[in-house]
């Protein structure tokens, strides 16, 4: 066996073993970047650069969410089925909450290829 291949298998085996016995911490923000912990709004604390949070939609339909800025302003956004919406800082302001609202989002495209429209209702 090639020595480089043997080293790669050895390193991979050690990583798997360390993970299995809990030597590598996979909880916290590092795993949240890979897999959402729950559906809905998720605040990144501490922020990852300008990225401050996400909204994860776990359903199979288009939805409209409303979000609130630290400045007091609000906005809405359409989320596609099983989709997500990242939130970024705007100067010193950031999104502090986002939640589902019952108002249907504006959609565009033919029935077999629906998408979120550029403009959404204000609620």
C-alpha positions in Angstrom: 0.0 0.0 0.0 1.2 3.5 -0.9 2.5 5.3 2.3 0.4 8.4 1.5 -2.8 6.4 1.2 -1.9 4.6 4.5 -1.3 7.9 6.2 -4.7 9.2 5.0 -6.5 6.2 6.2 -4.7 6.4 9.5 -5.6 10.1 10.0 -9.3 9.4 9.0 -9.4 6.5 11.5 -8.0 8.7 14.3 -10.5 11.5 13.6 -13.4 9.0 13.6 -12.2 7.4 16.9 -11.7 10.8 18.5 -15.2 11.9 17.5 -16.7 8.6 18.8 -15.2 8.9 22.2 -16.1 12.6 22.5 -12.7 14.2 22.3 -13.9 16.6 19.6 -16.7 18.9 20.6 -19.3 19.0 17.8 -21.8 21.0 19.8 -22.2 24.8 19.8 -22.0 27.2 16.9 -19.7 25.0 14.7 -22.3 22.3 14.3 -25.1 24.9 13.9 -23.4 26.1 10.7 -23.8 22.6 9.3 -27.2 21.6 10.5 -29.9 23.9 12.0 -30.9 23.0 15.6 -34.6 23.7 15.0 -37.0 25.3 12.6 -37.6 29.1 12.8 -35.3 32.0 13.7 -31.8 31.2 14.8 -29.6 34.0 16.3 -25.8 33.5 15.7 -24.1 34.6 18.9 -21.4 35.6 18.3 -22.0 36.7 14.7 -20.0 35.1 12.0 -18.6 38.2 10.3 -21.6 40.2 9.0 -23.9 37.1 9.3 -26.0 37.5 12.4 -28.8 34.9 12.1 -30.9 32.6 9.9 -34.5 31.6 9.5 -34.9 27.9 8.7 -38.2 26.7 7.2 -38.9 23.0 7.7 -42.2 22.8 5.8 -43.2 21.9 2.3 -44.9 25.1 1.3 -43.9 28.7 0.6 -44.3 31.0 3.7 -44.0 34.7 4.5 -41.9 35.7 7.5 -41.8 39.1 9.3 -38.5 40.3 10.8 -37.5 43.1 13.2 -34.4 45.2 13.2 -32.7 46.7 16.3 -33.6 50.1 14.8 -37.3 49.3 15.2 -37.9 48.8 11.4 -39.6 45.7 10.2 -39.6 43.7 6.9 -41.0 40.6 5.3 -39.5 37.8 3.2 -40.7 34.8 1.3 -39.1 31.5 2.2 -39.3 28.5 -0.2 -40.1 25.0 0.9 -37.3 23.6 3.1 -35.5 26.9 2.6 -33.5 29.3 4.7 -32.9 33.1 4.8 -29.6 34.5 6.1 -29.6 37.8 8.0 -26.7 40.2 7.8 -25.8 43.4 9.7 -26.8 46.7 8.2 -24.3 49.1 9.7 -24.7 48.8 13.4 -28.3 47.3 13.1 -29.2 43.7 12.9 -32.2 41.4 12.9 -33.3 40.5 16.4 -36.4 38.3 15.6 -38.1 36.7 12.7 -41.3 34.6 12.6 -44.0 33.1 10.4 -47.0 35.1 9.5 -50.3 33.8 8.0 -50.3 36.2 5.1 -49.5 34.3 1.9 -46.3 35.3 0.1 -46.4 36.7 -3.5 -45.2 33.9 -5.9 -44.3 34.0 -9.6 -43.7 31.4 -12.4 -45.8 28.6 -13.8 -47.5 26.2 -11.4 -44.9 23.5 -11.9 -42.0 26.0 -11.2 -43.2 28.4 -8.5 -40.8 30.9 -6.9 -40.9 33.8 -4.5 -41.6 37.1 -6.2 -39.3 40.0 -5.7 -41.9 42.1 -3.9 -43.7 40.8 -0.8 -46.7 42.0 1.2 -46.0 44.2 4.2 -47.6 43.0 7.4 
